[in-house]
């Protein structure tokens, strides 16, 4: 019996400052929209999910990266250019 090795990446790598931390596709879409200046309500409409789901994903990203405020996380992403090649 052969073991299958997954070639599917875990997600989108945040940057060198966070090795081993990956964002899911939905988290990435939300973060890119936040970096573009969209409000959470508009992001929910654009992605076809609830506002509560957007809040959940935002909380998850803050927890993964160790931030207490969403604004701090967005500022960090802008300053360190973690995802600038995508937006």
Wavefront OBJ file of the C-alpha trace (Angstrom):
o trace
v 0.000 0.000 0.000
v 1.413 3.397 -1.027
v 0.903 6.532 0.978
v -0.351 9.486 -0.998
v 1.508 12.713 -0.426
v -0.673 15.761 -0.692
v 0.471 18.377 -3.168
v -2.235 20.769 -2.049
v -0.705 23.627 -0.063
v -1.940 24.248 3.474
v -3.013 27.723 2.450
v -1.441 31.055 1.661
v 1.749 31.805 3.546
v 1.628 35.093 5.425
v 5.299 35.970 5.253
v 8.743 35.309 6.631
v 7.833 36.730 10.038
v 5.294 33.949 10.571
v 6.792 30.653 9.427
v 4.261 27.871 9.397
v 1.267 30.230 9.491
v -1.082 29.982 6.548
v -4.337 31.728 5.713
v -7.212 29.809 4.199
v -8.556 30.955 0.841
v -11.494 32.724 2.523
v -9.242 34.389 5.099
v -7.010 35.583 2.283
v -9.964 37.017 0.348
v -11.177 38.843 3.452
v -7.709 40.214 4.238
v -7.170 41.428 0.668
v -10.530 43.203 0.747
v -9.681 44.792 4.091
v -6.364 45.976 2.649
v -8.287 47.506 -0.242
v -10.295 49.505 2.301
v -13.595 47.642 2.140
v -15.840 47.411 5.173
v -16.722 44.045 6.658
v -20.379 44.302 5.643
v -19.422 44.889 2.001
v -16.932 42.012 2.125
v -19.687 39.708 3.369
v -21.940 40.742 0.494
v -19.152 40.376 -2.084
v -18.163 36.911 -0.843
v -21.712 35.701 -0.307
v -21.236 34.945 3.375
v -22.711 36.412 6.538
v -21.230 39.339 8.406
v -20.811 37.009 11.377
v -18.663 34.708 9.226
v -16.445 37.632 8.247
v -16.073 38.478 11.952
v -15.174 34.850 12.697
v -12.480 34.770 10.015
v -11.103 38.123 11.194
v -10.912 36.831 14.783
v -9.194 33.682 13.586
v -6.571 35.685 11.664
v -5.949 37.935 14.677
v -5.552 34.880 16.908
v -3.201 33.139 14.458
v -0.976 36.199 14.158
v -1.201 37.407 17.754
v -3.099 40.684 17.361
v -5.807 42.049 19.650
v -7.260 44.567 17.197
v -8.171 44.142 13.544
v -6.735 47.562 12.718
v -3.351 46.492 14.096
v -3.400 43.395 11.908
v -4.271 45.413 8.804
v -1.542 47.957 9.580
v 0.958 45.142 10.065
v 0.029 43.590 6.732
v 0.458 46.949 5.009
v 3.744 47.852 6.722
v 5.427 44.499 6.290
v 4.041 43.978 2.802
v 3.163 40.381 3.618
v 0.542 40.135 0.894
v 1.319 43.125 -1.363
v 2.062 40.883 -4.309
v -1.601 39.824 -4.226
v -3.501 43.098 -3.914
l 1 2 3 4 5 6 7 8 9 10 11 12 13 14 15 16 17 18 19 20 21 22 23 24 25 26 27 28 29 30 31 32 33 34 35 36 37 38 39 40 41 42 43 44 45 46 47 48 49 50 51 52 53 54 55 56 57 58 59 60 61 62 63 64 65 66 67 68 69 70 71 72 73 74 75 76 77 78 79 80 81 82 83 84 85 86 87
